[in-house]
Amino acid sequence: MQRKTMKTVMQGALLLSVASLIAKILSAVYRVPFQNMVGNTGFYVYQQIYPIYGIGMTFALSGLPMFISKLVAESETAQTKLALLSRIFVLLAGFSLLLFLGLQGLAVPIASGMGDPGLAPIIRAVSWMFLFSPFLAISRGYFQGEYDMRPTALSQLVEQTVRVTVILVVAYWAMKHQWNVYRMGTWTMSSAAIAAVFASAVMLYYVRHQHVKFIAAIHQPVDQTYSSLVKRLLIEGGTISLFASMMVLLQLVDSFTVMRGLMIQGLPSLTAKSIKGVYDRGQPLVQLGLVVATSFSSSLLPSLTEALNRGNHRQFVRQANTVVRISVAIATAAAVGLVALMPEVNVLLFGNQQGTGMLSVYVLSIIFATLIMIDNSILQSLNQFAVTIAGLTIGLLVKVVFNQWAVVHFGAIGASWITVVALLVMAGFLRQQLRKEQLRAFKRGFLLKLVLIAVIMLISVRLVIPVGSWLTAAWTPRMAALVEAVLGILVGVIVFMYLALKFKLLTLREWLLLPQADRWLRWFKKINAGGSQ
């Protein structure tokens, strides 16, 4: 019976991971055609308000359901589970209603704080999604706690598919009928509420099909009082949710400071909006980089909890260090690869090389954001919630205090640098805390080797680009950029893998944890054998 339960858990975790991966890719990729249709200023309008949606979505989709599933799993009887969920629903409903009313009533002051009062209708449009968040969080959390990941996975895919479809249809319609950017932004941001309706319909089907009655159990006795639930919601649920929306929180700071900083610098409003739109190109690139970097490590993280439950601290330390090294190596390869190919990627995706410098800096955040996510998971498995919140707070403070100053003095690239510095400070703080647990992932010259390999890879990629330019001299800029990017990626992957194996960046055991690693190792052995003859 236990084996069957474990099998169900693993299948469910895999299903949810795949659905989450598809949703993340969808969420990153749609921005490219969207930006191409609405231009820099239209993209700016959408991205200014996107962090509000992003934070709400993270709470309803991953953060709170994960916490609620933990409470469900802890409950002994069906009645206790439903009674507990009914109380959490009341708390979340009250909080969501306050958020909705606050965004509706304070839309103009918030928009003015962002330096653009025209954004007020878009803020009101996105606020409607918060009315659906309590039901989505409770229902998803309940089914996840019962080890049934299908409802969450399906609702997640439906939600993102509907939202992306609405956004792209509205963008096309707005372009065809020459809507102004604020009208377009209001309708595209309405996609959040429309998608939430469809996601709620999916969850309602499962709730009714399995005869789950949350509200009926509201008067049932339960061990935990409202005050204790509020405390746990804020500390445990809040920690999970805030770290899941870490990059979105940094983007929210950008919404309030980059545009204003550019205008304080003396730029006209229209120019400042266009530059902010170019700066926002970095967000889908970072999102995709994080998907690539964390997808390999996410499958390894459950083994950490298993090692702790067995009381095997030595195995826990070894596995934690392995996850960190693999994740940072992949994240570095992804980030430095993007830096090397940024001129070509910029032309390929967005049609020109505007902002190549500030985007190159911005994508370096992939390295530190990946390290933070992994370290946060390790610390949470050790129940170090206060430490993770302290790290996040320190990083956000760096961003809040210095961001506008950096933009005023250095332009939008200043915001890119402050994002990287804020993440570096956060990562450094969490690493320091983990050292106290004897978790020292970066030993035996690991970082020095990694930096050297990354620099050689970058130089190799840039050296091969002129070959691509020569081959595609008569092609359109975008087709030429595509060929150059593909050529650069091939060279970058080969150089990075060869040098990583040559310098023994990872141990043999760590290499074998990666997909298709045995093929790479056989290839390297043949190359080495051929070179030594």
Long-range contacts (C-beta under 8 A, 24 or more apart in sequence): 5-147, 8-147, 9-147, 12-144, 12-147, 12-148, 12-149, 12-150, 13-149, 13-302, 15-149, 15-150, 15-153, 16-144, 16-149, 16-152, 16-153, 17-295, 17-298, 17-299, 18-153, 19-152, 19-153, 19-154, 19-156, 19-157, 20-62, 20-153, 20-156, 21-291, 21-295, 22-157, 22-160, 23-156, 23-157, 23-159, 23-160, 24-287, 24-291, 25-288, 25-291, 26-160, 26-161, 26-164, 27-160, 27-164, 27-287, 28-284, 28-287, 28-288, 28-291, 29-284, 29-288, 30-164, 30-167, 30-168, 31-283, 31-284, 32-284, 32-349, 32-350, 33-168, 33-171, 34-167, 34-168, 34-171, 34-188, 35-277, 35-281, 35-350, 36-350, 36-351, 37-168, 37-171, 37-172, 37-174, 37-175, 38-171, 38-174, 38-175, 38-181, 38-184, 39-277, 40-273, 40-274, 40-275, 40-277, 40-278, 40-354, 41-181, 41-270, 41-273, 41-274, 41-277, 42-171, 42-174, 42-181, 42-184, 42-185, 42-277, 43-277, 43-280, 43-281, 44-181, 44-259, 44-273, 44-274, 44-276, 44-277, 44-280, 45-118, 45-119, 45-122, 45-181, 45-182, 45-184, 45-185, 45-273, 46-122, 46-185, 46-188, 46-189, 47-251, 47-255, 47-276, 47-277, 47-280, 47-283, 48-114, 48-116, 48-119, 48-122, 48-255, 48-259, 48-276, 49-119, 49-122, 49-123, 49-126, 49-185, 49-189, 49-255, 50-248, 50-251, 51-248, 51-249, 51-251, 51-252, 51-254, 51-255, 52-103, 52-123, 52-126, 52-127, 52-252, 53-126, 53-129, 53-189, 53-192, 54-245, 54-248, 54-251, 55-245, 55-248, 55-249, 55-252, 56-99, 56-126, 56-129, 56-130, 56-133, 56-192, 57-129, 57-192, 58-241, 58-244, 58-245, 58-248, 59-133, 59-137, 59-241, 59-245, 60-132, 60-133, 60-136, 60-137, 60-140, 60-196, 61-136, 61-140, 61-156, 61-159, 62-240, 62-241, 62-244, 63-237, 63-238, 63-240, 63-241, 63-242, 63-244, 63-245, 64-92, 64-137, 64-141, 64-233, 64-237, 64-240, 64-241, 65-136, 65-137, 65-140, 65-141, 65-144, 65-152, 66-141, 66-144, 66-240, 67-141, 67-232, 67-233, 67-236, 67-237, 67-240, 67-241, 68-137, 68-138, 68-140, 68-141, 68-142, 68-144, 68-145, 68-237, 69-140, 69-141, 69-142, 69-144, 69-145, 70-145, 70-236, 71-141, 71-145, 71-232, 72-141, 72-142, 72-144, 72-145, 72-146, 73-145, 79-217, 79-220, 80-220, 80-222, 80-223, 81-142, 81-145, 82-212, 82-213, 82-214, 82-216, 82-217, 82-220, 83-217, 83-218, 83-220, 83-221, 83-222, 84-222, 84-224, 84-229, 85-138, 85-141, 85-142, 85-214, 85-217, 86-214, 86-215, 86-216, 86-217, 86-218, 86-220, 87-218, 87-222, 87-224, 87-226, 87-229, 88-138, 88-229, 88-233, 89-134, 89-135, 89-138, 89-214, 89-215, 90-218, 90-226, 91-226, 91-229, 91-230, 91-233, 92-133, 92-134, 92-137, 92-138, 93-134, 96-130, 96-131, 96-133, 96-134, 97-131, 99-127, 99-130, 100-127, 100-128, 100-130, 100-131, 103-127, 103-130, 113-256, 114-255, 114-256, 114-259, 114-260, 115-256, 115-259, 115-260, 115-263, 115-272, 116-259, 116-269, 116-273, 118-182, 119-182, 119-185, 121-182, 121-185, 121-186, 122-182, 122-185, 122-186, 122-189, 125-186, 125-187, 125-189, 125-190, 125-192, 125-193, 126-189, 126-190, 126-192, 126-193, 128-190, 128-192, 128-193, 128-196, 129-192, 129-193, 129-195, 129-196, 131-193, 132-193, 132-196, 132-197, 132-199, 132-200, 133-196, 135-200, 135-203, 135-204, 136-196, 136-199, 136-200, 136-203, 138-214, 139-203, 139-204, 139-206, 139-207, 139-212, 140-203, 142-212, 142-214, 143-206, 150-206, 151-202, 151-203, 151-206, 154-202, 155-199, 155-200, 155-202, 155-203, 156-199, 158-195, 158-198, 158-199, 158-202, 159-195, 159-196, 159-198, 159-199, 160-195, 162-191, 162-194, 162-195, 162-198, 162-199, 163-191, 163-192, 163-194, 163-195, 164-191, 166-190, 166-191, 166-194, 166-195, 167-191, 235-385, 235-389, 236-385, 238-389, 239-380, 239-385, 239-388, 239-389, 240-380, 242-389, 242-392, 243-372, 243-373, 243-376, 243-388, 243-392, 246-369, 246-372, 246-373, 246-392, 246-395, 247-283, 247-286, 247-287, 247-290, 247-365, 247-369, 249-396, 250-396, 250-399, 250-419, 250-422, 250-423, 251-283, 253-396, 253-399, 253-400, 253-403, 254-279, 254-403, 254-415, 254-419, 257-403, 257-404, 257-407, 257-415, 258-403, 258-404, 258-407, 258-412, 258-415, 260-404, 261-403, 261-404, 261-405, 261-406, 261-407, 261-408, 261-414, 261-415, 262-407, 262-411, 262-412, 264-404, 264-408, 265-407, 265-408, 265-411, 275-355, 275-411, 275-412, 276-412, 278-354, 278-355, 278-358, 278-412, 279-355, 279-358, 279-359, 279-362, 279-412, 279-415, 279-416, 281-346, 281-349, 281-350, 281-355, 281-359, 282-358, 282-359, 282-362, 282-363, 282-416, 285-338, 285-345, 285-359, 285-362, 285-363, 286-362, 286-363, 286-365, 286-366, 286-369, 289-331, 289-334, 289-335, 289-338, 289-363, 289-366, 290-331, 290-366, 290-369, 290-370, 290-373, 292-330, 292-334, 293-327, 293-330, 293-331, 293-334, 293-366, 293-370, 294-327, 294-370, 294-373, 294-374, 296-326, 296-327, 296-330, 296-514, 296-515, 297-323, 297-326, 297-327, 297-330, 297-370, 297-374, 300-326, 300-513, 301-374, 301-377, 301-381, 304-377, 304-378, 304-381, 305-381, 308-381, 308-382, 317-437, 317-438, 317-439, 320-378, 320-434, 320-439, 320-441, 321-439, 321-440, 321-441, 322-509, 322-510, 322-513, 323-374, 323-378, 324-371, 324-374, 324-375, 324-378, 324-439, 324-441, 324-442, 325-441, 325-442, 325-446, 325-506, 325-510, 326-506, 326-510, 326-513, 326-514, 327-370, 327-371, 327-374, 328-367, 328-370, 328-371, 328-441, 328-450, 329-450, 329-500, 329-505, 329-506, 330-370, 331-366, 331-367, 331-369, 331-370, 331-371, 332-367, 332-450, 332-454, 333-454, 333-457, 333-492, 333-493, 333-496, 334-366, 335-363, 335-364, 335-365, 335-366, 335-367, 336-454, 336-455, 336-457, 336-458, 337-457, 337-461, 337-488, 337-489, 337-492, 337-496, 338-363, 338-366, 339-363, 339-364, 339-458, 340-457, 340-458, 340-461, 340-462, 340-488, 340-492, 341-461, 341-484, 341-485, 341-488, 341-489, 341-492, 344-465, 344-481, 344-484, 344-485, 344-488, 345-481, 345-485, 347-477, 347-478, 347-481, 348-478, 348-481, 348-482, 348-485, 351-477, 351-478, 355-412, 357-413, 358-411, 358-412, 358-413, 358-415, 358-416, 359-416, 361-413, 361-416, 361-417, 361-420, 362-416, 362-419, 362-420, 364-420, 365-419, 365-420, 365-423, 368-420, 368-423, 368-424, 368-426, 368-427, 369-423, 371-427, 371-430, 371-431, 372-423, 372-426, 372-427, 372-430, 375-427, 375-430, 375-431, 375-434, 376-430, 378-434, 378-439, 379-430, 379-433, 379-434, 382-437, 384-433, 387-430, 387-433, 388-430, 390-429, 391-426, 391-429, 391-430, 391-433, 392-426, 394-425, 394-426, 394-429, 395-422, 395-423, 395-425, 395-426, 395-429, 396-422, 398-422, 398-425, 446-505, 449-503, 449-504, 449-505, 450-505, 452-499, 452-503, 453-496, 453-499, 453-500, 453-503, 453-505, 454-496, 456-495, 456-499, 457-492, 457-495, 457-496, 457-499, 460-491, 460-492, 460-495, 461-488, 461-491, 461-492, 461-495, 464-488, 464-491, 497-524, 498-524, 498-527
